[in-house]
Amino acid sequence: MSGWVRGYLRRLGIGEPGSPSIDGLVALHRAHTERVAYENIDIFLGRPQGIDPAESIERIIRGRGGYCFNLNGALATLLEALGYRVCWHAGAVHPAGREPLPGEIRNHLAVTVQLDDETWMVDAGLGDAHHEPMPLRSGDHRQGPFTLGLAPLPRVPGGWRFTHDPALNHSRPEMDFTLSRLHWTDFTAKHTELSTDPGSPFVRVCQLHRRDEQGADSLIGCVLQRVEGPHGRTERELSNQADWFDAAADVFGLRLDDLNSDDRDRFWQRLYTSHQAWLAEREHAVNAS
């Protein structure tokens, strides 16, 4: 077992993973979504990370997370090193109820694993969605208090559509993907766009997510939220810098030791300014209704 594999498994809290198996895949996936946060802090700071799997793995080993290209690319590479049969695919996250637009193609890295004559959807990069891998079968898939959906795309041979649980995201976004094989370099252009374009949601809004068996945690801007099903939701506004960084460490496992005091001050100033603008927009919308 190579040094980076041992370091990665230590980060996941897993000792000997054993030979490829369903139980092993589930354990690795659960540990990843619980211990490695979805986060776009460096993109929000204006210094986006790369998506080379080796760079993403080094980033995870030293205690950071990333967004879909980092998390799914790193997890896929780990699974390959452990003997799993892994494929990388183009995904398109889009609002529910319509087909993905051309600009949304390849805005997500989808991953599948072939195991025991069955295909499994593996995804640690959709933020608050998966806790476990999902067999690629049409229907509802229950994970903890949430129901996630999979269905074939009728007009796309070999295509699939993943649907979020509305308790996790009221807009219930969808993710379409095909089973054509790709390489991580096929996503570099889209990553550059998503991580640098001023109109990109990853540039405009800082967000942290993690999943566990009971629910999902998110920190979007300055709003910390815990969701445990349709009727289990708590929310708290973090109005000072210390509280925000404490939540990043305590809830999402992000100590962020690689951010110096100037980084933290600059980050907080931008974050809180954008949060105040969001509050003003929300109040205006309420008053206008």
C-alpha angles and dihedrals in degrees: 000000000000123000096251092051091053090047092049093049090049089055088052093047092240123135115186109004095193127208119327110289140144091255091050093049092049092049093050093047094048092048092049096052092044099045107027112062127217103237141156099191096131092047089051089050090055097248105098121198123233125252101223101132091231090056092045091050092050088049092052094046091055092053107269133113132203143193130286099296091050099041100041093038092052095043092048090051091049091050091050090051089052092054102263120142102241133182129190119216141181115258132188120203110202141155116281119264101036142067118263116268120236090256091057096058111113093008086127135044110224122196133197132187126206110217132158092351092305133103118230128198108226117191129162091155105073093083109225098012120084127037094170136021115271126222108241094249128129116254142050119324117200117214114174109308094341136084118214123190136220126184136162116254105244096209097039115068108225092007126133137194123214117201127200126228109257090224088066097041122012092206088055096213120206133218121210121197140170128214095237111127120249138174126232091252089065088072100050096095093050091045090054090051096046094045099045110025108105089221094055115112088225090058095043102041130040113217136176126189140175136170134212136168095276101041150304135290124207136177110193112177103318098333116104113197137180119195123191102170133312094310101033110081131137125180134187133179115226105212102176137051097243093054092050095052091043090055091047089055101037101039103027102028092239110138090169093206088162091068112086124208093269090051091050094048093048091046093049094046092054094041096050093044091054090045092054090050090051091051090051091050091049093050091049091051092050093049091048094052 
